[in-house]
Amino acid sequence: MKEVQLELLLGKQVYDLDGKPVGRVEEVRAEARGENFYVIEYHLGAYGLFERLSALAIGRAVLTALGAAGPGSKKLVPWDQLDISDPEHLQVTCRKAAL
């Protein structure tokens, strides 16, 4: 188990195995288990930002109007596919196309 301060991850750019940018960490989904919370997945990109701002419906409309709401525009990264060992250099453990 790895513990990291969440604020160190928010807004950080994530890269894939080829070094290509995947998106920024904008939202984190966690689950309560007893007294602790465990990260389930990380949400990257514009959709994640709108989720964090609790404006997903408005954000979806804006992204659709801008032509940025297509397949693959919403990136959800399972907790075990994001290497957080170095919060300054986040990397998924797969290629961008696999997300």
All heavy atoms as an XYZ file, in Angstrom:
765
protein
N       0.850     -1.175      0.000
C       0.000      0.000      0.000
C       0.891      1.231      0.000
O       1.875      1.295      0.714
C      -0.918     -0.004      1.222
C      -1.799      1.216      1.277
S      -3.096      1.187      2.535
C      -2.212      0.882      4.022
N       0.521      2.207     -0.844
C       1.287      3.440     -0.968
C       0.397      4.595     -0.543
O      -0.752      4.676     -0.940
C       1.709      3.614     -2.420
C       2.353      4.924     -2.730
C       3.816      4.780     -2.833
C       4.428      6.110     -3.253
N       5.673      6.336     -2.626
N       0.929      5.475      0.268
C       0.191      6.663      0.682
C       0.842      7.887      0.067
O       2.062      8.052      0.149
C       0.183      6.792      2.206
C      -0.660      5.729      2.869
C      -0.778      5.948      4.362
O      -0.675      7.108      4.817
O      -0.951      4.960      5.068
N       0.016      8.726     -0.570
C       0.484      9.959     -1.186
C      -0.542     11.034     -0.880
O      -1.743     10.764     -0.875
C       0.623      9.802     -2.717
C       0.968     11.105     -3.387
C       1.644      8.745     -3.059
N      -0.076     12.234     -0.620
C      -1.010     13.322     -0.405
C      -1.692     13.631     -1.728
O      -1.028     13.892     -2.740
C      -0.283     14.553      0.122
C       0.228     14.373      1.533
C       0.949     15.605      2.001
O       1.929     16.022      1.400
N       0.442     16.191      3.062
N      -3.038     13.607     -1.716
C      -3.820     13.756     -2.944
C      -3.509     15.064     -3.666
O      -3.417     15.095     -4.894
C      -5.308     13.675     -2.610
C      -6.257     13.747     -3.775
C      -5.976     12.633     -4.773
C      -7.688     13.667     -3.285
N      -3.293     16.129     -2.927
C      -3.045     17.417     -3.571
C      -1.753     17.422     -4.390
O      -1.568     18.264     -5.253
C      -3.061     18.565     -2.560
C      -1.978     18.499     -1.519
C      -2.398     17.769     -0.257
O      -3.384     17.008     -0.288
O      -1.725     17.962      0.766
N      -0.864     16.463     -4.122
C       0.365     16.369     -4.913
C       0.103     15.778     -6.293
O       0.911     15.926     -7.200
C       1.403     15.517     -4.185
C       1.914     16.063     -2.864
C       2.900     15.095     -2.234
C       2.559     17.429     -3.062
N      -1.027     15.091     -6.462
C      -1.335     14.447     -7.736
C      -2.241     15.290     -8.622
O      -2.123     15.246     -9.848
C      -2.015     13.097     -7.499
C      -1.240     12.075     -6.663
C      -2.057     10.800     -6.509
C       0.112     11.788     -7.266
N      -3.143     16.057     -8.017
C      -4.120     16.818     -8.804
C      -3.431     17.830     -9.714
O      -2.564     18.585     -9.288
C      -5.116     17.525     -7.889
C      -6.085     16.615     -7.153
C      -6.942     17.420     -6.180
C      -6.970     15.844     -8.127
N      -3.836     17.797    -10.978
C      -3.292     18.716    -11.964
C      -1.993     18.252    -12.606
O      -1.501     18.889    -13.535
N      -1.435     17.150    -12.130
C      -0.160     16.665    -12.692
C      -0.410     15.944    -14.019
O      -1.362     15.183    -14.164
C       0.521     15.686    -11.726
C       0.946     16.311    -10.436
C       2.095     17.244    -10.627
C       2.472     17.790     -9.253
N       3.552     18.665     -9.251
N       0.479     16.177    -14.964
C       0.425     15.512    -16.261
C       0.790     14.042    -16.103
O       1.716     13.711    -15.358
C       1.387     16.189    -17.236
C       1.389     15.607    -18.618
C       0.073     15.846    -19.345
O      -0.383     16.968    -19.469
N      -0.545     14.777    -19.804
N       0.068     13.190    -16.804
C       0.328     11.749    -16.803
C       0.807     11.356    -18.196
O       0.265     11.821    -19.197
C      -0.951     10.967    -16.428
C      -0.713      9.471    -16.516
C      -1.429     11.359    -15.037
N       1.811     10.509    -18.243
C       2.373     10.025    -19.510
C       2.168      8.525    -19.624
O       2.058      7.828    -18.613
C       3.862     10.370    -19.586
C       4.115     11.850    -19.570
C       4.321     12.524    -18.369
C       4.114     12.579    -20.742
C       4.525     13.898    -18.346
C       4.327     13.954    -20.736
C       4.531     14.606    -19.533
O       4.727     15.964    -19.508
N       2.134      8.054    -20.878
C       1.991      6.611    -21.067
C       3.372      5.970    -21.181
O       4.404      6.636    -21.001
C       1.094      6.298    -22.269
C       1.761      6.549    -23.609
O       2.894      7.059    -23.645
O       1.130      6.232    -24.630
N       3.400      4.690    -21.497
C       4.668      3.956    -21.566
C       5.593      4.490    -22.641
O       6.812      4.337    -22.544
C       4.387      2.471    -21.839
C       3.832      1.686    -20.669
C       3.522      0.250    -21.104
C       4.801      1.681    -19.501
N       5.021      5.130    -23.675
C       5.833      5.686    -24.751
C       6.234      7.135    -24.496
O       6.829      7.774    -25.361
C       5.064      5.606    -26.078
C       4.777      4.169    -26.483
O       5.634      3.298    -26.234
O       3.689      3.922    -27.020
N       5.866      7.662    -23.339
C       6.195      9.038    -23.010
C       5.223     10.056    -23.578
O       5.479     11.257    -23.529
N       4.104      9.580    -24.130
C       3.101     10.490    -24.683
C       2.180     10.989    -23.568
O       1.771     10.209    -22.708
C       2.267      9.779    -25.742
C       3.057      9.366    -26.949
C       2.193      8.621    -27.933
C       3.024      8.172    -29.127
N       2.262      7.292    -30.019
N       1.834     12.277    -23.592
C       0.924     12.783    -22.557
C      -0.471     12.174    -22.698
O      -0.995     12.072    -23.802
C       0.893     14.288    -22.798
C       1.390     14.477    -24.183
C       2.256     13.314    -24.529
N      -1.037     11.779    -21.584
C      -2.362     11.143    -21.561
C      -3.418     12.115    -21.065
O      -4.546     12.104    -21.521
C      -2.335      9.893    -20.661
C      -3.702      9.254    -20.566
C      -1.315      8.886    -21.183
N      -3.050     12.969    -20.138
C      -3.975     13.933    -19.542
C      -3.511     14.270    -18.139
O      -2.548     13.700    -17.637
N      -4.197     15.207    -17.543
C      -3.857     15.601    -16.173
C      -4.817     14.946    -15.192
O      -5.988     14.763    -15.511
C      -3.923     17.121    -16.028
C      -2.876     17.820    -16.849
C      -2.856     19.318    -16.595
N      -1.863     19.959    -17.434
C      -0.565     20.043    -17.122
N      -0.142     19.578    -15.979
N       0.284     20.616    -17.956
N      -4.326     14.633    -14.008
C      -5.176     14.070    -12.963
C      -6.095     15.183    -12.479
O      -5.636     16.195    -11.955
C      -4.354     13.514    -11.778
C      -5.286     13.027    -10.679
C      -3.428     12.404    -12.233
N      -7.381     15.019    -12.719
C      -8.336     16.053    -12.334
C      -9.306     15.593    -11.254
O      -9.861     16.416    -10.531
C      -9.135     16.502    -13.558
C      -8.290     17.124    -14.660
C      -7.659     18.448    -14.277
O      -7.937     18.974    -13.189
O      -6.864     18.960    -15.086
N      -9.523     14.300    -11.148
C     -10.471     13.781    -10.157
C     -10.009     12.407     -9.716
O      -9.385     11.670    -10.483
C     -11.880     13.708    -10.782
C     -12.964     13.168     -9.883
C     -13.343     14.140     -8.789
O     -12.454     14.748     -8.178
O     -14.532     14.285     -8.510
N     -10.318     12.064     -8.489
C      -9.978     10.751     -7.947
C     -11.227     10.181     -7.309
O     -11.913     10.862     -6.548
C      -8.842     10.866     -6.899
C      -8.557      9.521     -6.267
C      -7.595     11.454     -7.533
N     -11.524      8.958     -7.649
C     -12.676      8.271     -7.043
C     -12.146      7.311     -5.998
O     -11.262      6.495     -6.274
C     -13.464      7.522     -8.094
C     -14.657      6.794     -7.487
C     -15.670      6.512     -8.488
N     -16.236      7.826     -8.855
C     -17.231      7.981     -9.679
N     -17.781      6.952    -10.234
N     -17.708      9.171     -9.962
N     -12.679      7.415     -4.797
C     -12.238      6.568     -3.690
C     -13.445      5.880     -3.063
O     -14.584      6.310     -3.235
C     -11.504      7.401     -2.647
N     -13.136      4.847     -2.324
C     -14.180      4.048     -1.674
C     -13.829      3.924     -0.194
O     -12.677      3.645      0.147
C     -14.205      2.680     -2.351
C     -15.189      1.703     -1.791
C     -15.106      0.399     -2.572
O     -15.646      0.358     -3.684
O     -14.491     -0.553     -2.070
N     -14.827      4.123      0.658
C     -14.608      4.003      2.100
C     -14.643      2.533      2.499
O     -15.532      1.793      2.094
C     -15.676      4.773      2.860
N     -13.645      2.145      3.247
C     -13.586      0.792      3.821
C     -13.182      0.969      5.279
O     -12.013      1.182      5.584
C     -12.574     -0.091      3.100
C     -12.937     -0.347      1.660
C     -11.935     -1.269      1.005
N     -12.077     -1.206     -0.435
C     -11.126     -1.539     -1.292
N      -9.969     -1.959     -0.853
N     -11.332     -1.451     -2.582
N     -14.183      0.878      6.134
C     -13.904      1.128      7.548
C     -13.555      2.585      7.740
O     -14.263      3.473      7.277
N     -12.434      2.831      8.401
C     -12.007      4.202      8.676
C     -11.141      4.778      7.553
O     -10.766      5.938      7.604
C     -11.223      4.243      9.992
C     -12.045      3.854     11.190
C     -11.232      3.872     12.466
O     -10.016      4.136     12.408
O     -11.812      3.609     13.527
N     -10.807      3.981      6.565
C      -9.893      4.423      5.514
C     -10.606      4.562      4.175
O     -11.645      3.965      3.947
C      -8.734      3.430      5.371
C      -7.931      3.314      6.637
O      -7.549      4.316      7.224
N      -7.695      2.100      7.079
N     -10.008      5.347      3.303
C     -10.484      5.486      1.929
C      -9.420      4.918      0.998
O      -8.229      5.154      1.199
C     -10.734      6.960      1.584
C     -11.989      7.498      2.194
C     -11.998      8.016      3.478
C     -13.182      7.466      1.480
C     -13.153      8.498      4.044
C     -14.345      7.948      2.036
C     -14.338      8.466      3.324
N      -9.878      4.201     -0.012
C      -8.972      3.582     -0.967
C      -9.306      4.092     -2.368
O     -10.473      4.094     -2.761
C      -9.092      2.058     -0.933
C      -8.612      1.487      0.372
C      -9.463      1.388      1.471
C      -7.296      1.089      0.506
C      -9.012      0.888      2.683
C      -6.836      0.583      1.706
C      -7.699      0.486      2.793
O      -7.243      0.004      3.978
N      -8.294      4.488     -3.103
C      -8.499      4.979     -4.457
C      -8.937      3.829     -5.350
O      -8.331      2.755     -5.342
C      -7.208      5.629     -5.007
C      -7.358      5.962     -6.481
C      -6.868      6.867     -4.204
N      -9.998      4.085     -6.109
C     -10.516      3.105     -7.058
C     -10.011      3.429     -8.463
O      -9.575      2.554     -9.192
C     -12.066      3.094     -7.056
C     -12.589      2.829     -5.651
C     -12.605      2.094     -8.065
C     -12.156      1.510     -5.069
N     -10.085      4.718     -8.830
C      -9.622      5.110    -10.160
C      -9.311      6.607    -10.186
O      -9.782      7.373     -9.343
C     -10.658      4.772    -11.239
C     -11.990      5.422    -11.035
C     -13.073      4.870    -11.949
O     -12.860      3.818    -12.566
O     -14.139      5.502    -12.033
N      -8.520      6.973    -11.187
C      -8.154      8.363    -11.433
C      -8.853      8.806    -12.711
O      -8.916      8.046    -13.668
C      -6.636      8.493    -11.617
C      -5.853      8.026    -10.420
C      -5.399      6.713    -10.336
C      -5.564      8.894     -9.384
C      -4.679      6.269     -9.230
C      -4.848      8.477     -8.284
C      -4.407      7.155     -8.211
O      -3.692      6.738     -7.116
N      -9.359     10.033    -12.724
C     -10.022     10.576    -13.910
C      -9.131     11.664    -14.482
O      -8.766     12.606    -13.779
C     -11.394     11.144    -13.556
C     -12.335     10.098    -13.051
N     -13.649     10.335    -12.803
C     -12.153      8.771    -12.760
C     -14.240      9.234    -12.386
N     -13.333      8.272    -12.341
N      -8.806     11.510    -15.748
C      -7.884     12.439    -16.405
C      -8.625     13.318    -17.393
O      -9.652     12.930    -17.942
C      -6.801     11.659    -17.160
C      -6.052     10.568    -16.413
C      -4.994      9.951    -17.318
C      -5.431     11.080    -15.132
N      -8.081     14.478    -17.657
C      -8.569     15.342    -18.720
C      -9.756     16.201    -18.351
O     -10.125     16.350    -17.181
N     -10.357     16.779    -19.410
C     -11.426     17.764    -19.233
C     -12.640     17.193    -18.509
O     -13.230     17.869    -17.657
C     -11.837     18.330    -20.586
N     -13.011     15.961    -18.836
C     -14.154     15.366    -18.141
C     -13.898     15.290    -16.636
O     -14.771     15.577    -15.829
C     -14.468     13.974    -18.681
C     -15.384     13.959    -19.867
C     -14.891     13.766    -21.143
C     -16.747     14.137    -19.706
C     -15.725     13.762    -22.240
C     -17.596     14.139    -20.782
C     -17.086     13.949    -22.058
O     -17.922     13.947    -23.127
N     -12.697     14.893    -16.277
C     -12.348     14.806    -14.866
C     -12.403     16.163    -14.186
O     -12.860     16.282    -13.051
N     -11.950     17.195    -14.899
C     -11.997     18.542    -14.333
C     -13.438     18.967    -14.067
O     -13.758     19.491    -13.002
C     -11.314     19.540    -15.263
C     -11.371     20.997    -14.822
C     -10.674     21.186    -13.474
C     -10.742     21.890    -15.876
N     -14.320     18.711    -15.038
C     -15.716     19.085    -14.844
C     -16.358     18.274    -13.713
O     -17.200     18.783    -12.981
C     -16.512     18.941    -16.137
C     -16.247     20.053    -17.121
C     -15.684     19.797    -18.345
C     -16.554     21.358    -16.797
C     -15.426     20.815    -19.244
C     -16.304     22.399    -17.688
C     -15.735     22.126    -18.915
N     -15.948     17.025    -13.560
C     -16.450     16.226    -12.427
C     -16.025     16.862    -11.117
O     -16.806     16.972    -10.188
C     -15.891     14.809    -12.500
C     -16.573     13.920    -13.484
C     -16.000     12.525    -13.441
O     -14.794     12.367    -13.686
O     -16.778     11.605    -13.145
N     -14.758     17.253    -11.046
C     -14.241     17.859     -9.805
C     -14.991     19.141     -9.472
O     -15.235     19.457     -8.318
C     -12.746     18.139     -9.919
C     -12.190     18.746     -8.648
C     -10.699     18.643     -8.490
N      -9.901     18.779     -9.663
C      -8.935     19.676     -9.814
N      -8.679     20.542     -8.862
N      -8.215     19.712    -10.911
N     -15.363     19.887    -10.499
C     -16.079     21.142    -10.289
C     -17.583     20.928    -10.128
O     -18.330     21.888    -10.014
C     -15.816     22.083    -11.466
C     -14.358     22.483    -11.681
C     -14.212     23.291    -12.955
C     -13.816     23.234    -10.480
N     -17.989     19.656    -10.131
C     -19.418     19.306    -10.026
C     -20.231     19.967    -11.132
O     -21.350     20.409    -10.928
C     -19.979     19.698     -8.656
O     -19.317     19.004     -7.652
N     -19.647     20.014    -12.297
C     -20.308     20.651    -13.434
C     -20.253     19.732    -14.650
O     -20.064     20.197    -15.766
C     -19.652     21.986    -13.728
N     -20.419     18.437    -14.417
C     -20.258     17.488    -15.509
C     -21.280     17.702    -16.615
O     -20.940     17.630    -17.795
C     -20.332     16.047    -14.991
C     -20.023     14.972    -16.026
C     -18.648     15.199    -16.645
C     -20.100     13.602    -15.398
N     -22.546     17.991    -16.273
C     -23.572     18.178    -17.306
C     -23.234     19.378    -18.189
O     -23.312     19.298    -19.418
C     -24.943     18.351    -16.663
N     -22.840     20.463    -17.575
C     -22.456     21.659    -18.336
C     -21.188     21.382    -19.131
O     -21.079     21.732    -20.306
C     -22.253     22.860    -17.390
C     -23.574     23.235    -16.744
C     -21.631     24.043    -18.121
C     -23.443     24.229    -15.610
N     -20.248     20.717    -18.490
C     -19.000     20.396    -19.157
C     -19.196     19.514    -20.367
O     -18.559     19.714    -21.405
N     -20.068     18.519    -20.251
C     -20.343     17.633    -21.374
C     -20.900     18.437    -22.556
O     -20.500     18.220    -23.693
C     -21.324     16.541    -20.949
C     -21.542     15.468    -22.006
C     -22.457     14.354    -21.517
N     -21.853     13.663    -20.388
C     -22.460     13.471    -19.216
N     -23.668     13.887    -19.017
N     -21.847     12.834    -18.247
N     -21.802     19.376    -22.254
C     -22.378     20.210    -23.310
C     -21.307     21.086    -23.954
O     -21.260     21.236    -25.179
C     -23.503     21.083    -22.738
N     -20.426     21.646    -23.149
C     -19.356     22.491    -23.680
C     -18.403     21.670    -24.538
O     -18.039     22.076    -25.653
C     -18.584     23.191    -22.532
C     -17.320     23.862    -23.052
C     -19.478     24.194    -21.823
N     -18.010     20.503    -24.049
C     -17.087     19.658    -24.808
C     -17.714     19.177    -26.107
O     -17.045     19.093    -27.135
C     -16.638     18.468    -23.954
C     -15.759     18.827    -22.754
C     -15.521     17.597    -21.883
C     -14.448     19.440    -23.197
N     -19.006     18.879    -26.066
C     -19.705     18.471    -27.287
C     -19.731     19.624    -28.281
O     -19.467     19.434    -29.468
C     -21.139     18.006    -26.964
O     -21.052     16.881    -26.070
C     -21.884     17.598    -28.212
N     -20.035     20.828    -27.809
C     -20.080     21.998    -28.689
C     -18.713     22.289    -29.312
O     -18.622     22.753    -30.442
C     -20.576     23.218    -27.909
N     -17.663     21.999    -28.576
C     -16.303     22.241    -29.067
C     -15.767     21.081    -29.912
O     -14.662     21.151    -30.443
C     -15.350     22.484    -27.897
C     -15.620     23.740    -27.072
C     -14.703     23.792    -25.852
C     -15.456     24.988    -27.922
N     -16.549     20.015    -29.985
C     -16.115     18.847    -30.749
C     -15.070     18.020    -30.025
O     -14.365     17.227    -30.633
N     -14.960     18.214    -28.725
C     -13.951     17.491    -27.938
C     -14.544     16.334    -27.152
O     -13.838     15.704    -26.362
C     -13.267     18.457    -26.979
N     -15.808     16.031    -27.367
C     -16.460     14.954    -26.609
C     -16.668     13.746    -27.509
O     -17.741     13.467    -27.949
C     -17.789     15.435    -26.055
N     -15.620     13.078    -27.811
C     -15.716     11.893    -28.650
C     -15.256     10.663    -27.900
O     -14.889     10.739    -26.724
N     -15.269      9.533    -28.603
C     -14.772      8.304    -27.977
C     -13.327      8.482    -27.529
O     -12.509      9.048    -28.253
C     -14.875      7.270    -29.105
C     -15.827      7.842    -30.090
C     -15.732      9.327    -29.958
N     -13.030      8.045    -26.349
C     -11.678      8.145    -25.813
C     -11.364      9.458    -25.146
O     -10.264      9.653    -24.634
N     -12.323     10.398    -25.129
C     -12.050     11.684    -24.494
C     -12.186     11.606    -22.973
O     -11.672     12.472    -22.274
C     -12.960     12.774    -25.047
O     -14.308     12.439    -24.854
N     -12.873     10.585    -22.493
C     -12.995     10.390    -21.051
C     -12.022      9.299    -20.651
O     -12.138      8.161    -21.094
C     -14.426      9.984    -20.693
C     -14.671      9.881    -19.213
C     -16.138      9.621    -18.941
C     -16.419      9.633    -17.463
N     -17.840      9.431    -17.195
N     -11.048      9.663    -19.845
C     -10.007      8.709    -19.484
C     -10.088      8.359    -18.004
O      -9.868      9.199    -17.145
C      -8.649      9.267    -19.829
C      -8.474      9.437    -21.320
C      -7.109      9.903    -21.681
C      -6.954      9.997    -23.175
N      -7.915     10.889    -23.816
N     -10.405      7.091    -17.757
C     -10.467      6.558    -16.401
C      -9.310      5.577    -16.239
O      -9.164      4.657    -17.031
C     -11.788      5.840    -16.162
C     -13.056      6.625    -16.501
C     -14.292      5.763    -16.281
C     -13.129      7.898    -15.692
N      -8.509      5.798    -15.227
C      -7.344      4.949    -15.003
C      -7.542      4.180    -13.701
O      -7.624      4.790    -12.631
C      -6.052      5.799    -14.912
C      -4.850      4.912    -14.640
C      -5.863      6.611    -16.179
N      -7.634      2.853    -13.777
C      -7.730      2.065    -12.544
C      -6.546      2.350    -11.623
O      -5.434      2.630    -12.099
C      -7.716      0.617    -13.035
C      -8.158      0.691    -14.459
C      -7.650      2.016    -14.966
N      -6.778      2.256    -10.344
C      -5.760      2.620     -9.359
C      -4.436      1.915     -9.581
O      -3.367      2.486     -9.367
C      -6.266      2.353     -7.939
C      -6.327      0.894     -7.609
C      -7.384      0.055     -7.810
C      -5.280      0.091     -7.059
N      -7.059     -1.210     -7.414
C      -5.769     -1.218     -6.945
C      -3.971      0.339     -6.646
C      -5.011     -2.277     -6.442
C      -3.200     -0.708     -6.138
C      -3.726     -1.992     -6.040
N      -4.497      0.673    -10.048
C      -3.272     -0.099    -10.174
C      -2.561      0.123    -11.512
O      -1.532     -0.495    -11.769
C      -3.551     -1.583     -9.952
C      -4.561     -2.143    -10.939
O      -5.270     -1.360    -11.595
O      -4.642     -3.375    -11.047
N      -3.088      1.036    -12.353
C      -2.421      1.321    -13.618
C      -1.759      2.694    -13.628
O      -1.317      3.149    -14.676
C      -3.411      1.218    -14.784
C      -3.790     -0.205    -15.093
C      -4.593     -0.306    -16.370
O      -4.955      0.687    -16.992
N      -4.891     -1.521    -16.763
N      -1.712      3.342    -12.484
C      -1.015      4.629    -12.403
C       0.127      4.510    -11.406
O      -0.090      4.213    -10.225
C      -1.972      5.744    -11.961
C      -1.348      7.140    -11.885
C      -0.867      7.601    -13.262
C      -2.343      8.138    -11.326
N       1.326      4.708    -11.905
C       2.516      4.647    -11.060
C       2.669      5.988    -10.356
O       2.955      7.000    -10.994
C       3.747      4.354    -11.912
C       5.020      4.270    -11.089
O       4.969      4.413     -9.849
O       6.085      4.065    -11.703
N       2.451      5.991     -9.051
C       2.535      7.224     -8.268
C       3.796      7.258     -7.414
O       3.896      8.060     -6.490
C       1.286      7.414     -7.374
C       1.124      6.249     -6.397
C       0.032      7.614     -8.218
C       0.052      6.465     -5.352
N       4.745      6.383     -7.720
C       5.959      6.327     -6.900
C       6.736      7.648     -6.952
O       7.438      7.990     -6.008
C       6.858      5.165     -7.338
O       7.232      5.298     -8.700
N       6.597      8.386     -8.054
C       7.215      9.708     -8.178
C       6.108     10.688     -8.574
O       5.782     10.805     -9.756
C       8.314      9.692     -9.229
C       8.983     11.050     -9.383
O       8.589     12.007     -8.669
O       9.893     11.149    -10.227
N       5.495     11.384     -7.615
C       4.365     12.273     -7.917
C       4.688     13.363     -8.935
O       3.784     13.945     -9.530
C       3.998     12.876     -6.555
C       4.503     11.896     -5.561
C       5.747     11.316     -6.177
N       5.957     13.661     -9.150
C       6.335     14.678    -10.142
C       6.361     14.107    -11.556
O       6.387     14.863    -12.531
C       7.693     15.280     -9.795
C       7.681     16.096     -8.520
C       6.730     17.293     -8.592
O       6.676     17.957     -9.640
O       6.037     17.541     -7.594
N       6.387     12.796    -11.700
C       6.456     12.146    -13.012
C       5.494     10.967    -13.024
O       5.919      9.812    -12.898
C       7.892     11.694    -13.310
C       8.866     12.813    -13.283
N       9.607     13.135    -12.162
C       9.182     13.737    -14.218
C      10.361     14.191    -12.420
N      10.118     14.581    -13.662
N       4.223     11.253    -13.182
C       3.204     10.197    -13.158
C       3.168      9.481    -14.499
O       3.243     10.107    -15.558
C       1.839     10.798    -12.854
C       1.712     11.510    -11.510
C       0.328     12.127    -11.373
C       1.983     10.559    -10.363
N       3.019      8.163    -14.423
C       3.001      7.368    -15.645
C       2.007      6.222    -15.497
O       1.972      5.552    -14.465
C       4.388      6.797    -15.938
C       4.462      6.031    -17.239
C       5.849      5.513    -17.495
O       6.548      5.073    -16.592
N       6.271      5.569    -18.741
N       1.202      6.022    -16.546
C       0.333      4.851    -16.557
C       1.171      3.653    -16.984
O       2.188      3.800    -17.659
C      -0.888      5.030    -17.491
C      -1.845      6.051    -16.923
C      -0.463      5.397    -18.890
N       0.723      2.490    -16.625
C       1.485      1.278    -16.918
C       1.008      0.624    -18.210
O       1.155     -0.580    -18.384
C       1.377      0.286    -15.750
O      -0.010     -0.022    -15.544
C       1.968      0.860    -14.484
N       0.419      1.428    -19.092
C      -0.053      0.917    -20.376
C       0.105      2.026    -21.412
O       0.557      3.114    -21.090
C      -1.518      0.484    -20.280
S      -2.632      1.820    -19.841
N      -0.282      1.730    -22.627
C      -0.227      2.745    -23.682
C      -1.532      3.546    -23.676
O      -2.573      3.069    -23.231
C       0.006      2.089    -25.029
C       1.392      1.501    -25.090
C       1.824      1.130    -26.476
N       3.257      0.982    -26.545
C       3.941     -0.031    -25.996
N       3.306     -0.965    -25.347
N       5.245     -0.082    -26.096
N      -1.446      4.767    -24.199
C      -2.588      5.691    -24.221
C      -3.806      5.041    -24.882
O      -4.932      5.203    -24.414
C      -2.188      6.962    -24.979
C      -3.217      8.037    -24.981
C      -2.679      9.281    -25.678
C      -3.676     10.409    -25.676
N      -3.138     11.620    -26.310
N      -3.619      4.310    -25.948
C      -4.725      3.690    -26.677
C      -5.457      2.649    -25.840
O      -6.624      2.347    -26.105
C      -4.207      3.058    -27.955
N      -4.803      2.106    -24.815
C      -5.424      1.064    -23.990
C      -6.352      1.639    -22.928
O      -7.095      0.893    -22.297
C      -4.354      0.209    -23.330
N      -6.338      2.943    -22.761
C      -7.193      3.536    -21.708
C      -8.599      3.767    -22.216
O      -8.860      3.982    -23.331
C      -6.596      4.855    -21.218
C      -5.271      4.730    -20.507
C      -4.739      6.119    -20.183
C      -5.427      3.940    -19.217
